[in-house]
């Protein structure tokens, strides 16, 4: 039992370790998925923020263009507010010549009141007309347009604030920095940081790229797996708690088993003293009445011998310790032993029973006679006790081969339910349907019998059982006896 409990604990530990490994693999896979998802999100936010910064840069450039148009030291704009065909002319102050003249039909202007400011806004602030003033400024100011475009860069503070705002809206709390590099193929160098896809930096030096570096994104990614982590942790706690309860139960059962074994030891040893006293009293009575062959005196003597054998068997066969002591053996005539056991049971039985023999009638085997009698007596006694048909019928079949001796005992009892047929050989086990109050027993007979047969180098098993009776089989290994 102890070895089985240790094996169970070992298997449970291995299973628990397997669950931990499986959970670790699952959590690692989920973390990598969440990290890829986090990378996708921050790349998207960075791209959106960069687009917003580019739009802000374009707005600043446009404002510079507009300021140049309104700078009279560079250009001078003359307006003709003719109601049918309003127009404006651009005079280059530096070159002192007219660069362009623009006119349109009044009906095509989306303005209600015709003023110089409204006409200016229509031509230079309307998105559909921006290409016009780009061309005009370029033609008027020559390289001034290119200087603006090359020197005015993206506002990194604006980009950083925009990205921070988008991260806050997504409840992402992680520090980051904006860096500029000439390497377009930069990637993450470790798990301690995450780098967005480099984007081309507009304005400033050529071939520059800007990207965002997120420091220690581990915990932010881990937050996305929080539900899985909590579930895995709770599952592990449940399994661990169940494991501890099971181990506690196993140790409690072991403790109870030890107490039960100690009790059996004590009771068995205590029985030896009154048995010895009774034996001495019967011997004295027999010596005093040498000519008295009383039937009851013989019964008392046989019963005393039987209880003595049982008590010694409990002690010597290792009922609770499973210790197989060295068993003395001698040549035994099997049929004679069976007849002796049957005669004894007929003498003490409360119901009549019949017996029949088949097979070899004269068989000798090297074994322990007293132990074999105990096994046979237990089987025959059970057959008589559990027979409710008024008369017990026993059929004994003996067969001997070159390697083993087989004794089959068939009865006409009530049978053993299939779900209890293997358990009846366990210590202190009695099948519920058979354990009536009127049938005495401790549930140790078959356990002791199987233990004895194993100590004799043989076996005891149930071959078949039904409502018509049961068939038990005893096997003894002959070895080199023949």
N, C-alpha and C positions, 0 to 999 in steps of 0.2 A: 504493500500500500504506500509505504514511504517513497519507494522508487517511482511509483506511478504519479504521486503528488509532485515530486521533483520534476518529472518529465512534463507534467501539465504546466507547471510554473515556467519551465524552460520554453515550451511551445508558446505560451502566452507572451513571454518576454520577446521572443522572436517575432511574433505577430505584432506586438506593440512597436518594435523597431521597424518592421515593415510598413506600418501605418505612418510612422514618422518620416521614413524615407519617401513614401508616396506623397505625403503632404508637402514635404520639402520640394520635391520635383514639381508638384502642382503649383506651389507658391512661386517658385522660380520662373516657371513658364508664364504665370499670370503677371509677375513683375516685369518680365521682358516685354510682354504685350502692352502693359500699361506704360512702360518707358517709351515704346515706339509711339503710342498714342499721345503721350506728353510731348514728345519731340515734334509730332505732326501739329499739335496745337500751338506750340511756341513758334514754330516756323510760320504757321499761318498768321499769328498775331504780329510777328516781326515783319512779314511781307506787307500786311495791311498798314502797319505803322509806318513802314518805309514809303509806301504809296502815298500816305497822308503827308509825310514829310516832303516828298517830291512835289505834291500839289501845293504845299506851303511855300516851297522854293519858287515854283512857277508864279505864285501870287506875288512874291517879293520882286521877281524879275519884271513882271508886268507893271508893278508899281514904279519901278525904276524907269521903264520905258515911258510910262505916262508922265513921270516927273520930267524926263528929257523933252517930251513934246510940249510941256508947259514952260520949259526954260527958254525964255525969249532970247538968251544969248546964243542959243544953238539953232532954234527954228522959230519962225514966226508964222502963225496960222491966220489967214484972212478968211472971213465968212461972208457968204452971199446968201441971205435969207429969202431969196425969191420964193414966193409961195408955191409956184408951179415946179420949179427945178432948183431946189436949194443946193449950194455947193460950198466947198472949202478949198483953199490953195495953201500949199506949204512952201514957205520961202526960207532958203538956206542962208542964214545970216553970215556964216563963215565964207561960203562961196559966193554969196550975194547973187543968187539966182533962184528961180522957182523950180522946185524939184518935182512937184506933182499938183494936179488939180483934180478933185473928185466931186462929181455931181450925181444926182439921182432924181427920180420923179417923186413928187410929194406924196403920191398915193402909196408908194412902196415903203414909206417911213412909218414904223410902228410907234409914232409919238403924236400926242395930241397938240401940244403947243410947240411951235417952232422957235427954238432959241439957240444961241451959240453953244451953250452947255449941252443941250439936248442933242445937237448935231455932232458935237465932239464925242459924247458918250455913245452915240449910235455907231460911229465909225471905228472908235478905238477901244471902247469898253465892252461892246457887244461880242460875245464869244464867236459868233459867226463871222465877224470881221477882223479877228485878231491877226490873221495872216497878212492883212493889208498893212497894218502899222508895223509888223515885223519887217516887211519888205521896204516900207518907207523909211524906217529908222536905219536899216542897213544901208540903204542908198544914200541917206543924208549924212550919217555919222561914220560911215565907212567901218573901221575896225572896233568902234565903240560897242557895237552889238556883240561881237565875239568876245570882247573882254569881259563883259557882264556874264556871259554864259560860262566862260571858263573859270572865272574867279569866284562867283557866287556859289557856294556849296550848300549841301543839305545841313540844316540846323540840327546838330546832334542832340542838343538839350531838348529840342522839340520832339525829336524821334524817341529819345529815352522816356520822356514824360508820357508820350502817347502809348508807348509799349507798356509802361508801368500801369497806366489807366486800364488798358485792355486786360492785363494780367489780373488786376484787382477785380474787374468785372467778372472774370472767370474763377475768382477765389483761388488764384495761384499766388502763393506767398514764397517767393524765392528770389534771392539777390542775383543781379546780373550786371555785366559791364559791356559797353560797346567798344569794339576794337577794330582797327583798320589794318589791313594786310595786303600784300601784293600777291599772295598765294590764293588762288581760286579753289584749290582742292583740299583745304584744311578740314580735318575731321577731329572727333573727340580723341583726347589723349588718355583719358582714364574715366572710371565710373564716377569720379568726384566732380565732374563737370559735364555740361552738355552744350554743344556749339550749334548754332543755327546754320542754315545754308548761307554761305557768303553771297552778298549782293553787290553789284557794281555801284561804286560810289560816284554820283554825278557831281561834277565840278571839282576843282582842285587838281591834284596830280593825276597823270594818266595811269590807267591800269590798277587803280586802287579798289579794294573790296572792303565792305563793312559787314560785320557780323556781331551777334550777341552771344556772350558766354555766360551760362547759368551755373553758378557755384552751388555745389552740394544739392543736386536735385533729388537725391535718394529718398529723403523723407517726404518730399512732395509727391513723388511717384508712389511711395508706399501708402500714402493716404488714399490713393485710388483703389488699392487692394485691401482697404480696411475691413470691408464686409467679409471677404474671403479669409483674412487673417483671424478675425474674431470667430468665425465659424469653425475654422481649423483648430483654433485654440480650445474652444468649448468642446469640440468633438474629442480632442486629445484628453481633456480633463475628464470627460465622461468615461472614456476607455480606461484611463488610469485609475479613476475611482472604482470602476467595476473590477479592474484587476486587483486592486488592494482589497476590496471586499471578498473576492474569490480566494486570494491568498490567506486572508484572515479566516475565512470559512474552512479552508483546507487545514490550517494549523489548529483550529478549534476541533475539527474532526479528529485530527491526529492526537490531540490532547485527550479527547473523550475516549478514543480507542485505547490509549495508554492506560487511562483510568479503568476501562473495562477489562483490559488484560491484567492489570494489577489485582482487580477484584477477583478474576478467575483464578489467578495464582493463589490468592489468600484463601478463597473458598476451597479450592482443590487440596491445598495443603492441610486445611482444617479438617477435611473429610478423612484424611489418612488416619488420624488418631482414633475416631469412633469405628472406622472399618477394622483397624487392627484389634480393637477391643472386642468387637463382635466376632471376629475370626477366632480370637483366643477363647471366647465364651463357647462358641460352637464346637471347637476342638475339645474343650473340657467336657462339654455335654456328650460328645461322641465317645470319649474315653470312659466316661462314667456309665454309659449305656452301650456297651460294645455290641450287644446282641440286638439292639433296637435299630431296625432299618426303616425308620419312620419316613414316609413320603414327604412330609412337611420339613423334616430335618434336611433331606436332600435338596428340597427347593430352596430352603434358606441358605444352604451351603453354596448352591449354584448362583443364587442371586447375589450373595456376598462376593463370590468370585467375579461375577460380571461387573459389579460396581467398582471392585478393586481394579479390574482391567481398564475400565473406562477412565477411572481417576488417573491411573498411571499413563494411559494413552494421552490424556490431556496434558500431562506434564512432559512426557517424553517425545511426543510427536511434534512438538512445537506449534501448538494450535494458534497461539497469538504471536509467536516470534518467528514462525516459519523456519525453524531450525531442524534440519534433517540429521538426526543422530544416527550413528552406526547401528544397524539392526542385526541381531544375531539370527542366523538361518540354519535350518536343518531339513532333512528329507521328510516331506509330508505327503500322506495319502489323501488326495483331495476328496474323493467320494466319502471316505470315512469322516472327514471333517464336516462335510456338508450334512451327512446323516446325523452327526452329533448335534449340530446346530438346529436342524429340523426337529429332532427329538426333544431338545430342550424347549423350543418354542411351542411345540404341541402340548408340553407339560404345563406351561404357564399361560398359554393363549386363552383368551376369554371367548373365542369363537372357534368352531372346528375348521380345519382346512385340509385339503388334499394336496399331494405332491406327485410329480411324475418326473422320471429321469429319461434322458436320451443322450446319445453320443457315447464317448469312451467311459466305461464303468470302472476301469482300474488305471488310475493316473497318479503318478508320483511327481512331485516337483520340489525343488529346494527353495524354501521360503520360511517365513516366521509363522508358525501355526497359530499362535494366540492372536496375532494381528490379523491374519486371514479370517479367523473366527469372528473377530470384531466386525470386519467389513461385511461378512455374510450375515451375521446376526442383525446388523443395522438394516440391510436391505430386506431381509425376511420380516423383521419387526415392523418396518414401514408398510410392507405389503399387507400385513395383518391389520395394522391400525387403521389404514385408509381403505379398507374393504367394507362397503356398506351393503353387500349383497347376501349377508347371512352366512356365507361359507367362503373361505379363502381358498383359492386354487393357485398352486405354484408349479411352474414347469421349469426344470433345470436342464440345461443342455451344456455338455462338456465336450470340447474339441481340443486336441493337442496336435500341433504341427512340429516341424523341426526347429522353429524359432520362438513360438509362443504358445501359451495355454489360454484358451478363451472359455469363460464361464458365463452363460447367459441365464438370467433369472427373469421369467415372465410371470406377472401377476394379473389378477382380474379386478384391480382396484378402480377407483373413479377417474384415474388419469390426472395429468398435470397440464394446465393451460399452456399453449405455445409460448406466450410472453414470459412465462416463469421457468421454462425448462432449463435454461442455463443458470439462472440465478439461484436455483435450489442448492447448488453446490457452494454457495457463499456462506460465510460464517454467520450464524444466528439468523438465517433467512428462512421464512416459512411462507409458502404461497398463500395469499389472502383467502382464497376460496377453500383452502385445505386446513387452515389454522383455526379449527373450531375449539371451543372451550373443552369439549368432551374428549378431545384428542390431545394427550399430553406430549410435550416435547420442547426442546430449546432451539431447534433448528441448527444443531451442530453435527448430527449424525452423518449426513452425506458429506459435509465438509471434512470431518475427521476421516471418513472412509476414503475419500479421494486423496487426502494427505498421506494416509497410510499406504495406499497403493503406489503413490509416487515415491515414497521412501523405500518400497519394496522393488522399485524399478519397473512398475507396471502402470496401469491406468484404470480409471473407472468413468463410465459415461452412460448417458441415457440414449438408447438407440431409437426408441419410438414411444409415443404415449397418446392414448385416446380414451374415450369414455369406456372402452372395453378393457383397459388395463395398460400397464407400462412394461417395457423391456429394458433392463439394465445389463451392461456388459462389463465383466472384469477381465482384464488382460494382464498376464504375467510374462515377462520376457525370460525365455529359457536360457538363452545364451549358449554356453558350451556344456549344459547339463547332460545332454544326451550322449 
